[in-house]
Amino acid sequence: MSILRRAAFFALLADSAATGAAAAGELLQHRVVIEGAGARTVVFESGFGDTLDVWQSIQSRVADHCTRTFSYTRAGYVGSDPPAAVRDAAAIVGELRDELRRHNVPPPYVLVGHSLGGLYMQYFARNFSTEVSGLLLIDSTHWKQGMKLDATANTPYQARTAVTLYIPLIMRHELSDSAAAGAQVNASPAIRGLPTIVLSSTRLTASETAEQRADAVTQQNEIAADFPGAQHLYVEDSGHYIQRDQPGVVVNAVRQLAGCDK
C-alpha cells in the first residue's frame, strides 16, 4: 500500500471516529489526565496533530513537585468528543475552560502551550488574565503565521498540499481556522506583568531553508516582545518538539512559573 493510500486509510478511520458532533451549546467531553496537587494548576495544551500523550513524561515530572497538572486532548482527536464549533482560538479556549470547570479545577493556571497550542494559550492569557499566573510558550505559532495549505506559503507545510488532503478532518479544520485564531490573538488585549517564558528551537530541520529559519527567529522574538519582561531562551540542540529533545529545560521552566523551584 502506498504512503498516500495508507494516509487516506488512517484519515478515514480518524474521521469516522469524529462523526456525530455534539449539538451547539452541549458541553464536550475530552480525554483528561490530572496529576499532582497544589494551589496552582499547570495546564498543558498540545500542538497541531498531537494528543495529551505528548506531555506524558513532562507532566509526571512536574506533578511530582508542588503543583497540580492538567492535560487534555482537544475535541476531534481520538479519545475526545467531535467538535461542535469552528477550530479558532476562541472556541478551543472556551472548550478548555469548560473542561477545567467540569473537573473542578479552579484558577490560577500556569498555561503551557506547544506550537499551535501556544497560539491558543496566548489567547487564553490575554483574554482571561485574572485566571493566569504564568505562561510557557514552547516553539509557539505566531499570530500572523497562518498555517496555510498552499504550496507557496512559507510555513512548515510548504509544498505538502497533496499530503494534507489525506490528514484527518480535525487537523484540516485546525489548519483552515489557524489564520482566524491568529487574528483573534492579535486583536486580544495586551498584557503586562505576567510571568512568561518563551522557549525557541535552534535546530535547522532537513526541510527548512535558511530563510525560513530566519523568519522563525523573527517570529519567536516578536512573540516574546508581546509579553513584556518575558524570559526568552533559544534552547540548544532542540527541534520543534523541545519537550522531547530537551525535556529538562521544559520541566525547569514549568517549575519556575509554578513556584516549585523555591
LOVOPA-953213 format. One line per 2 residues: number of its first residue (from 1); their letters; for each residue x, y, z of N, C-alpha, C. Coordinates in Angstrom, 1 decimal. Last residue first. Layout:
<atoms>
NUM> a> X:Y:Z:X:Y:Z:X:Y:Z | ...
</atoms>
This chain:
<atoms>
262> kd> 11.5:26.8:44.4:12.0:27.5:45.6:12.2:26.6:46.7 | 10.3:25.8:42.2:11.8:25.7:42.2:12.3:26.4:43.4
260> cg> 7.6:26.1:42.0:8.1:24.8:42.6:9.6:24.7:42.7 | 6.3:28.1:40.8:6.8:28.4:42.1:7.3:27.2:42.8
258> al> 5.5:27.8:38.2:4.6:27.3:39.2:5.1:27.6:40.6 | 7.7:28.8:36.8:6.5:29.5:36.8:5.5:29.1:37.8
256> qr> 9.5:26.7:37.5:9.8:28.1:37.9:8.5:28.9:37.9 | 8.3:24.5:36.4:8.5:24.5:37.9:8.8:26.0:38.3
254> va> 8.6:25.1:33.7:7.3:25.0:34.3:7.4:25.1:35.8 | 11.4:25.1:33.5:10.6:26.3:33.2:9.3:26.3:33.8
252> nv> 12.0:22.4:34.1:12.5:23.5:34.9:11.8:24.8:34.7 | 10.7:21.2:31.9:10.3:20.9:33.3:10.8:22.0:34.2
250> vv> 12.2:22.2:29.7:10.8:22.4:29.8:10.3:22.2:31.3 | 14.7:21.2:30.3:14.6:22.6:30.1:13.1:23.0:30.3
248> gp> 14.3:18.4:30.2:14.7:19.0:31.5:14.5:20.5:31.4 | 13.8:17.8:27.5:12.7:17.8:28.5:13.0:18.5:29.8
246> qd> 14.8:18.3:24.7:15.4:18.9:25.9:14.3:18.9:27.0 | 13.2:16.8:22.9:14.7:17.0:22.7:15.4:17.4:24.0
244> rq> 10.6:17.0:23.9:11.2:15.7:23.6:12.7:15.8:23.6 | 10.1:19.7:24.1:9.7:18.8:25.3:10.3:17.4:25.1
242> iy> 10.6:20.7:21.6:11.6:20.9:22.7:11.4:20.0:23.9 | 10.0:20.0:18.7:9.5:19.4:19.9:10.6:19.5:21.0
240> hg> 11.6:21.3:16.9:10.3:21.9:17.2:9.8:21.3:18.5 | 14.9:20.7:18.3:14.0:20.8:17.2:12.7:21.4:17.7
238> sd> 17.9:21.8:19.9:16.4:21.4:20.0:15.7:21.6:18.7 | 20.4:22.7:20.7:20.2:21.4:20.2:18.8:20.9:20.3
236> ev> 19.4:25.1:23.2:20.5:24.4:22.4:20.1:23.0:22.0 | 16.8:27.2:23.0:17.2:26.0:23.6:18.2:25.3:22.7
234> yl> 16.6:30.5:23.6:16.8:29.6:22.5:17.5:28.4:23.0 | 14.4:32.1:25.8:15.6:31.2:25.7:15.5:30.4:24.4
232> hq> 13.3:34.8:27.3:13.3:34.2:26.0:14.6:33.4:25.9 | 11.1:36.0:29.7:12.4:35.3:29.5:12.3:34.6:28.2
230> ag> 9.2:39.0:29.4:9.3:37.6:29.3:10.8:37.1:29.2 | 8.8:41.7:29.5:9.5:41.1:30.7:9.7:39.6:30.5
228> pf> 5.8:41.7:27.7:6.9:42.5:28.3:7.5:41.8:29.5 | 4.9:39.9:25.3:4.7:39.7:26.7:5.9:40.4:27.4
226> da> 5.6:40.5:22.8:4.2:40.7:23.1:3.9:40.5:24.6 | 8.2:39.6:22.6:8.0:41.0:22.8:6.6:41.4:23.2
224> ai> 7.9:36.9:22.1:8.4:37.3:23.4:8.1:38.8:23.7 | 7.0:37.2:19.4:6.1:36.6:20.4:6.6:37.0:21.8
222> en> 9.3:38.2:18.2:8.1:39.1:18.3:7.1:38.5:19.3 | 11.0:36.1:18.4:11.4:37.3:19.1:10.1:38.2:19.2
220> qq> 9.7:34.3:16.7:9.8:34.0:18.1:10.2:35.2:18.9 | 9.9:35.7:14.2:8.6:35.4:14.8:8.7:35.1:16.3
218> tv> 12.7:35.6:13.8:12.0:36.9:13.9:10.6:36.7:14.6 | 13.0:32.8:13.7:13.7:33.6:14.7:13.0:34.9:14.9
216> ad> 11.6:32.3:11.3:11.2:31.7:12.6:11.8:32.4:13.8 | 13.1:33.6:9.4:11.7:34.1:9.7:11.2:33.5:11.0
214> ar> 15.4:32.0:9.5:15.5:33.4:9.9:14.1:34.0:10.2 | 14.3:29.6:8.6:14.9:29.7:9.9:15.0:31.1:10.4
212> qe> 13.7:30.4:6.0:12.6:30.0:6.9:13.1:30.1:8.3 | 16.3:30.9:5.0:15.4:32.0:5.1:14.2:31.6:6.0
210> at> 17.4:28.3:5.1:18.0:29.4:6.0:17.0:30.5:6.1 | 14.7:25.9:5.1:15.7:26.7:4.4:16.3:27.7:5.4
208> es> 13.9:22.6:6.1:13.9:24.1:6.4:15.0:24.8:5.7 | 14.1:19.9:6.0:13.3:20.6:5.0:13.2:22.1:5.2
206> at> 15.8:19.3:8.1:16.2:18.9:6.8:15.4:19.6:5.7 | 16.0:22.1:10.5:15.5:20.8:10.0:15.9:20.5:8.6
204> lr> 18.1:23.5:12.7:17.6:23.6:11.4:17.2:22.2:10.8 | 17.5:24.1:16.1:18.0:23.1:15.1:17.3:23.4:13.7
202> ts> 16.3:25.6:18.0:17.6:26.1:17.4:18.0:25.3:16.2 | 13.2:26.8:19.4:14.1:25.8:18.9:15.3:26.4:18.2
200> sl> 12.5:28.6:22.4:12.5:28.5:21.0:13.5:27.5:20.5 | 10.3:29.5:25.0:11.4:28.6:24.6:11.3:28.4:23.1
198> vi> 9.5:32.0:27.1:9.4:31.6:25.7:10.6:30.7:25.4 | 7.7:32.7:30.0:8.9:32.1:29.4:8.6:31.6:28.0
196> tp> 6.3:35.1:32.2:6.3:34.4:30.9:7.6:33.9:30.5 | 4.3:36.6:34.4:5.5:35.8:34.3:5.4:34.9:33.1
194> lg> 2.8:39.6:33.4:2.5:38.1:33.5:3.9:37.4:33.4 | 3.2:42.2:32.9:3.4:41.7:34.3:3.1:40.3:34.5
192> ri> 0.6:42.8:30.6:1.8:43.2:31.2:1.9:42.6:32.6 | -1.1:42.5:27.5:-0.9:42.0:28.8:0.5:42.4:29.3
190> ap> -3.6:43.6:25.2:-2.2:43.5:25.6:-2.1:43.1:27.1 | -6.5:41.8:24.1:-5.9:42.9:24.9:-4.4:42.6:25.2
188> sa> -6.5:40.6:20.7:-6.7:40.5:22.1:-6.0:41.6:22.9 | -5.9:40.6:18.0:-6.9:41.6:18.5:-7.2:41.5:20.0
186> nv> -4.2:38.5:17.8:-3.7:39.8:17.5:-4.6:40.9:18.0 | -5.9:36.4:18.3:-4.8:36.7:19.3:-4.3:38.1:19.1
184> qa> -7.5:36.5:16.1:-8.1:36.7:17.4:-7.1:37.0:18.4 | -5.7:35.9:14.1:-6.3:37.2:14.1:-7.0:37.5:15.4
182> ga> -5.2:33.3:14.7:-4.1:34.3:14.8:-4.7:35.7:14.9 | -7.6:32.1:14.2:-7.1:32.1:15.5:-6.0:33.1:15.7
180> aa> -7.7:32.5:11.4:-8.7:33.2:12.2:-8.2:33.2:13.7 | -5.6:30.8:10.8:-5.5:32.2:10.4:-6.5:33.0:11.3
178> sd> -6.6:28.3:11.5:-5.5:28.9:12.3:-5.3:30.4:12.0 | -8.6:27.0:10.2:-9.0:28.0:11.1:-7.9:28.7:11.9
176> sl> -7.2:25.2:8.7:-8.0:26.2:8.0:-8.5:27.3:8.9 | -6.1:23.6:10.7:-5.3:24.3:9.8:-6.0:25.5:9.1
174> eh> -8.3:22.5:11.9:-7.4:23.4:12.7:-6.5:24.2:11.8 | -9.3:21.0:9.7:-10.1:22.1:10.3:-9.2:23.1:11.1
172> rm> -7.3:19.1:9.4:-7.6:20.1:8.3:-8.4:21.3:8.8 | -7.6:17.8:11.8:-6.4:18.6:11.5:-6.6:19.5:10.4
170> il> -10.1:16.6:11.5:-9.9:17.6:12.6:-8.6:18.4:12.3 | -9.7:14.8:9.4:-10.5:16.0:9.2:-10.3:17.1:10.3
168> pi> -6.3:13.7:8.9:-7.6:13.6:9.5:-8.4:14.9:9.4 | -4.8:14.0:5.6:-4.7:14.1:7.0:-6.1:14.1:7.6
166> yl> -5.0:14.1:2.9:-5.1:12.8:3.5:-5.0:12.8:5.0 | -4.3:16.5:2.0:-5.6:16.0:1.6:-6.0:14.7:2.3
164> tv> -1.7:16.9:2.7:-2.7:17.4:3.6:-4.1:17.0:3.2 | -0.3:15.9:0.5:-0.3:15.1:1.7:-1.5:15.6:2.6
162> at> -0.7:18.0:-1.4:-1.2:16.6:-1.7:-1.3:15.8:-0.4 | 0.7:20.1:-0.2:-0.7:20.2:-0.4:-1.3:18.8:-0.6
160> ra> 3.2:20.8:0.6:2.7:19.5:1.1:1.2:19.4:0.8 | 4.5:23.2:0.2:4.7:22.2:-0.8:4.2:20.8:-0.4
158> qy> 4.8:23.9:3.7:5.1:24.3:2.3:5.2:23.1:1.4 | 4.4:23.7:6.3:3.5:22.8:5.4:3.7:23.2:4.0
156> pt> 5.8:25.5:7.7:6.3:24.1:7.8:5.5:23.2:6.9 | 5.7:28.2:5.3:5.3:27.6:6.5:5.9:26.2:6.6
154> na> 5.2:30.2:3.1:6.4:30.0:3.8:6.2:29.5:5.2 | 3.1:29.0:0.4:3.2:29.6:1.8:4.6:29.2:2.4
152> ta> 2.8:27.7:-1.9:3.6:28.9:-2.0:3.8:29.5:-0.6 | 1.0:25.6:-1.7:2.5:25.3:-1.9:3.3:26.5:-1.9
150> dl> -1.4:25.9:1.0:-1.0:26.0:-0.4:0.6:25.9:-0.5 | -2.4:25.8:3.5:-2.2:24.5:2.8:-1.6:24.7:1.4
148> km> -1.1:27.7:6.3:-1.8:27.5:5.0:-1.5:26.2:4.4 | -1.1:29.0:9.1:-0.7:27.7:8.7:-1.5:27.3:7.5
146> gq> -0.3:31.9:10.0:-1.2:31.5:9.0:-0.8:30.1:8.4 | 1.3:33.8:11.5:2.0:32.7:10.7:1.0:32.1:9.7
144> kw> 0.6:35.7:13.2:0.5:36.0:11.8:1.0:34.9:10.9 | 1.0:34.7:15.7:-0.4:35.0:15.4:-0.5:35.3:13.9
142> ht> 3.2:31.8:15.7:3.0:33.3:15.8:1.6:33.6:15.3 | 3.4:28.9:17.7:3.0:29.5:16.5:2.8:31.0:16.7
140> sd> 6.2:28.3:19.9:4.8:28.6:19.7:4.6:29.2:18.2 | 8.2:26.9:21.4:8.2:27.0:19.9:6.8:27.3:19.4
138> il> 6.2:27.1:24.0:7.3:26.2:23.5:7.2:26.2:22.0 | 5.5:29.2:26.6:5.3:29.0:25.2:6.5:28.2:24.6
136> ll> 4.0:29.6:29.6:5.2:29.0:29.0:4.8:28.6:27.5 | 2.9:31.8:32.1:2.7:31.3:30.7:4.0:30.8:30.1
134> gs> 1.0:32.3:35.1:2.2:32.1:34.4:1.9:31.6:33.0 | -1.5:32.8:36.1:-0.4:33.2:36.9:1.0:33.0:36.2
132> ve> -4.8:33.6:35.1:-3.5:33.1:34.7:-2.4:33.7:35.6 | -7.2:34.8:35.5:-7.1:33.4:35.8:-5.7:32.8:35.6
130> ts> -6.9:37.4:34.6:-7.1:37.2:36.0:-7.1:35.8:36.4 | -6.8:37.1:31.8:-5.6:37.3:32.5:-5.7:37.2:34.0
128> fn> -8.1:36.2:29.5:-8.6:35.8:30.8:-7.4:36.0:31.8 | -6.9:37.2:27.2:-8.3:37.4:27.4:-8.9:37.1:28.8
126> ra> -4.2:36.4:27.3:-4.5:37.8:27.0:-6.0:38.1:27.2 | -4.3:33.6:27.8:-3.7:34.5:28.8:-4.1:36.0:28.5
124> fy> -5.7:32.6:25.5:-6.2:32.4:26.9:-5.6:33.4:27.8 | -4.0:33.4:23.5:-5.3:33.9:23.5:-5.9:33.8:24.9
122> qm> -1.8:31.8:24.1:-1.6:33.3:24.1:-3.0:33.9:24.2 | -2.9:29.3:23.8:-2.6:29.8:25.2:-2.3:31.3:25.2
120> yl> -3.1:29.2:21.0:-4.3:29.2:21.8:-4.0:29.7:23.2 | -0.3:29.2:20.4:-1.2:30.3:19.9:-2.5:30.3:20.7
118> gg> 0.4:26.8:21.5:1.0:28.0:22.1:0.2:29.2:21.6 | -0.7:25.0:19.8:-1.2:25.1:21.2:-0.8:26.3:21.9
116> ls> 1.0:25.1:17.7:-0.3:25.8:17.6:-1.0:25.9:18.9 | 3.7:24.8:20.0:3.3:25.0:18.6:2.0:25.7:18.5
114> hg> 2.4:24.3:23.3:3.4:24.0:22.3:2.9:24.2:20.9 | 1.9:25.9:26.4:1.4:25.6:25.0:2.5:25.4:24.0
112> vl> 0.7:26.2:29.5:1.9:25.7:28.8:1.4:25.3:27.4 | -0.2:28.3:32.2:-0.5:27.8:30.9:0.8:27.4:30.1
110> vy> -1.1:28.0:35.3:0.1:28.2:34.6:-0.1:27.5:33.3 | -4.0:29.5:36.9:-3.4:28.5:36.0:-2.0:28.9:35.5
108> pp> -5.7:29.8:40.1:-4.8:30.3:39.0:-4.2:29.2:38.2 | -8.8:28.4:38.8:-7.5:29.2:38.7:-6.9:29.4:40.1
106> pv> -10.0:25.0:39.6:-10.1:26.5:39.5:-8.8:27.2:39.2 | -11.4:22.3:38.6:-10.1:22.8:38.6:-10.1:24.3:38.5
104> nh> -13.7:20.7:38.3:-13.5:21.5:39.5:-12.0:21.8:39.7 | -14.2:19.6:35.8:-13.3:18.8:36.7:-13.0:19.6:38.0
102> rr> -15.6:21.7:34.7:-16.2:20.4:34.8:-15.5:19.5:35.8 | -13.7:23.7:34.5:-14.8:23.8:35.4:-15.4:22.5:35.7
100> le> -12.1:22.5:32.4:-11.5:22.8:33.7:-12.6:23.0:34.8 | -14.0:22.5:30.3:-13.5:21.2:30.9:-12.8:21.4:32.2
98> dr> -14.3:25.3:29.9:-15.5:24.4:30.3:-15.0:23.1:30.9 | -11.8:25.8:29.0:-12.2:26.4:30.3:-13.5:25.7:30.8
96> le> -11.8:24.4:26.6:-10.8:24.1:27.6:-11.3:24.6:29.0 | -13.8:25.8:25.1:-13.9:24.4:25.5:-13.0:23.9:26.6
94> gv> -12.5:28.3:24.9:-13.8:28.1:25.6:-14.1:26.7:26.0 | -10.3:27.6:23.4:-10.1:28.0:24.7:-11.4:28.0:25.5
92> ia> -11.7:26.9:21.0:-10.9:25.9:21.7:-10.6:26.3:23.1 | -13.0:29.4:20.3:-13.8:28.1:20.5:-12.9:27.1:21.3
90> aa> -10.9:31.2:20.1:-11.9:31.4:21.0:-12.7:30.2:21.3 | -9.3:30.1:18.0:-8.7:30.2:19.4:-9.9:30.4:20.4
88> dr> -11.2:27.8:15.9:-10.4:29.0:16.2:-10.0:29.1:17.6 | -12.7:25.8:14.7:-11.5:25.5:15.4:-10.6:26.7:15.6
86> va> -16.3:25.9:15.3:-15.1:26.2:14.5:-13.9:25.9:15.3 | -17.9:23.3:17.2:-17.8:24.7:16.7:-16.5:24.8:15.8
84> ap> -17.9:20.9:18.2:-19.2:21.4:17.9:-19.2:22.8:17.4 | -15.8:18.0:17.6:-16.0:19.4:17.9:-17.4:19.9:17.5
82> pd> -16.3:14.8:19.2:-16.1:15.6:18.0:-16.4:17.1:18.3 | -14.6:14.0:22.4:-15.8:14.2:21.5:-15.4:14.9:20.2
80> sg> -11.6:12.0:22.6:-12.4:13.2:22.9:-13.6:13.3:21.9 | -10.2:9.9:21.5:-10.4:9.9:22.9:-11.3:11.0:23.4
78> vy> -8.6:11.5:18.8:-9.0:10.2:19.4:-9.1:10.3:21.0 | -9.9:14.8:18.2:-8.9:13.8:18.3:-9.3:12.6:19.1
76> ga> -12.2:16.3:18.7:-11.9:15.8:17.3:-10.8:14.8:17.3 | -11.0:18.5:21.2:-12.1:17.9:20.5:-11.7:17.5:19.1
74> rt> -7.7:17.7:22.6:-8.7:18.6:22.0:-9.8:17.8:21.3 | -6.9:16.2:25.6:-6.9:16.0:24.1:-8.0:16.8:23.5
72> ys> -5.0:17.5:28.4:-6.3:17.0:27.7:-6.0:16.9:26.2 | -3.7:17.9:31.7:-3.5:17.8:30.3:-4.8:17.2:29.6
70> ft> -2.8:19.4:34.6:-3.9:19.1:33.8:-3.6:19.0:32.3 | -1.4:19.2:37.9:-1.3:19.3:36.4:-2.5:18.8:35.7
68> rt> -0.6:20.9:40.9:-1.5:20.0:40.2:-1.2:20.2:38.7 | 2.7:21.1:42.5:1.6:21.6:41.8:0.7:20.5:41.2
66> ch> 5.3:20.5:43.5:4.3:21.2:44.4:3.0:21.6:43.7 | 6.3:17.5:42.0:6.6:18.6:42.9:5.4:19.2:43.5
64> da> 5.2:15.7:40.3:6.0:15.1:41.4:6.3:16.2:42.4 | 4.3:17.1:38.2:3.3:16.7:39.2:4.0:16.2:40.5
62> vr> 6.5:17.2:36.5:6.1:18.4:37.2:5.1:18.1:38.3 | 6.7:14.5:35.8:7.9:15.1:36.5:7.5:16.4:37.1
60> sq> 4.3:14.1:34.5:4.6:13.3:35.7:5.7:14.0:36.5 | 4.6:15.8:32.2:3.5:16.1:33.2:3.9:15.3:34.5
58> is> 6.7:14.7:30.7:6.8:16.1:31.3:5.8:16.2:32.5 | 5.7:12.3:29.8:6.9:12.3:30.7:7.0:13.7:31.4
56> qw> 3.3:13.2:28.4:3.3:12.2:29.3:4.5:12.2:30.3 | 2.7:15.0:26.4:3.2:15.6:27.7:3.4:14.5:28.7
54> vd> 1.7:13.6:24.3:2.9:14.3:24.0:3.5:14.9:25.3 | -0.8:12.8:25.1:0.3:11.8:25.2:1.6:12.5:25.0
52> lt> -2.8:14.5:24.3:-2.2:14.7:25.6:-1.0:13.8:25.8 | -2.0:14.7:20.8:-2.9:14.5:21.9:-2.1:14.8:23.2
50> dg> -1.4:16.6:17.8:-0.9:15.9:19.0:-2.1:15.7:20.0 | -2.0:18.3:15.7:-1.9:16.8:15.4:-1.6:16.0:16.6
48> fg> -0.4:21.0:17.0:-1.2:20.5:15.8:-0.9:19.0:15.7 | 0.2:20.7:20.5:0.3:21.3:19.2:-0.5:20.6:18.2
46> se> -1.6:20.9:23.7:-0.7:20.2:22.7:-0.7:21.0:21.4 | -1.3:22.4:26.8:-2.0:22.5:25.5:-1.1:22.0:24.4
44> fv> -1.6:22.0:30.2:-0.8:21.7:29.0:-1.7:21.7:27.8 | -1.6:23.8:33.1:-2.5:23.3:32.1:-1.6:23.2:30.8
42> vt> -1.0:23.6:36.5:-0.3:23.7:35.2:-1.2:23.0:34.1 | -2.5:25.2:39.1:-2.7:24.1:38.2:-1.9:24.4:36.9
40> ra> -1.9:26.0:42.6:-1.9:26.3:41.2:-2.0:25.0:40.3 | -1.9:24.6:45.0:-2.7:25.8:44.8:-2.9:26.2:43.4
38> ga> -1.9:21.0:44.4:-1.3:22.3:44.8:-2.2:23.4:44.5 | -1.0:17.8:43.1:-1.8:18.6:43.9:-1.1:19.9:44.2
36> ge> -1.0:15.2:40.5:-0.5:16.1:41.5:-1.5:16.9:42.3 | -2.9:15.1:37.4:-1.9:14.5:38.3:-1.4:15.6:39.3
34> iv> -5.3:14.2:35.1:-4.9:15.2:36.2:-4.0:14.5:37.1 | -6.2:14.0:31.8:-5.3:13.4:32.8:-5.0:14.5:33.8
32> vr> -8.9:13.5:29.5:-8.2:14.3:30.5:-7.3:13.5:31.4 | -10.8:13.7:26.7:-9.8:12.9:27.4:-8.9:13.7:28.2
30> hq> -13.8:15.6:27.0:-12.4:15.4:26.5:-11.7:14.4:27.3 | -17.0:16.4:25.9:-16.2:15.5:26.8:-14.8:15.3:26.2
28> ll> -18.7:19.5:25.7:-18.0:18.4:25.1:-17.2:17.6:26.2 | -21.9:20.7:26.3:-20.6:20.6:26.8:-19.9:19.3:26.2
26> eg> -23.9:22.2:23.8:-23.7:21.0:24.7:-22.2:20.9:25.0 | -24.1:24.3:22.1:-24.4:24.5:23.5:-24.1:23.4:24.4
24> aa> -24.9:22.2:19.4:-24.5:23.6:19.8:-24.9:23.8:21.3 | -24.2:18.7:19.8:-25.1:19.8:19.5:-24.6:21.1:20.0
22> aa> -21.2:17.1:18.7:-22.1:17.5:19.8:-23.0:18.7:19.3 | -21.1:15.1:15.8:-20.6:16.2:16.6:-21.7:16.6:17.6
20> gt> -20.8:12.6:14.3:-21.8:12.8:15.3:-21.4:13.9:16.3 | -17.3:11.5:13.9:-18.7:11.8:13.4:-19.6:12.0:14.6
18> aa> -14.8:10.7:14.4:-15.1:12.1:14.8:-16.5:12.5:14.3 | -14.3:8.3:13.5:-14.4:8.4:15.0:-14.9:9.8:15.4
16> sd> -14.0:8.8:10.8:-15.2:8.0:11.3:-15.4:8.2:12.8 | -11.6:10.1:10.8:-12.8:10.9:10.5:-14.0:10.2:11.0
14> al> -9.9:8.0:11.4:-10.0:9.1:12.4:-11.2:9.9:12.1 | -10.3:6.4:9.1:-10.6:5.9:10.5:-10.8:7.0:11.5
12> la> -9.4:8.2:7.2:-10.8:7.7:7.2:-11.2:7.2:8.5 | -6.7:8.4:7.8:-7.6:9.6:7.9:-9.0:9.2:8.0
10> ff> -5.9:5.8:7.2:-6.0:6.2:8.6:-6.8:7.5:8.8 | -6.3:5.9:4.4:-7.0:4.9:5.2:-7.1:5.3:6.7
8> aa> -4.6:8.0:3.6:-6.1:8.1:3.4:-6.8:7.1:4.2 | -2.2:6.8:4.3:-2.6:8.1:4.9:-4.1:8.2:4.8
6> rr> -2.1:4.7:2.5:-2.2:4.4:3.9:-2.6:5.6:4.7 | -2.0:6.2:0.1:-3.2:5.3:0.4:-3.3:5.0:1.8
4> li> 0.4:7.5:0.4:-0.8:8.3:0.4:-2.0:7.4:0.6 | 2.2:5.2:0.4:2.1:6.1:1.6:0.8:6.9:1.6
2> sm> 0.6:2.2:-0.9:1.4:3.4:-1.0:1.2:4.3:0.3 | 0.9:-1.2:0.0:0.0:0.0:0.0:0.9:1.2:0.0
</atoms>
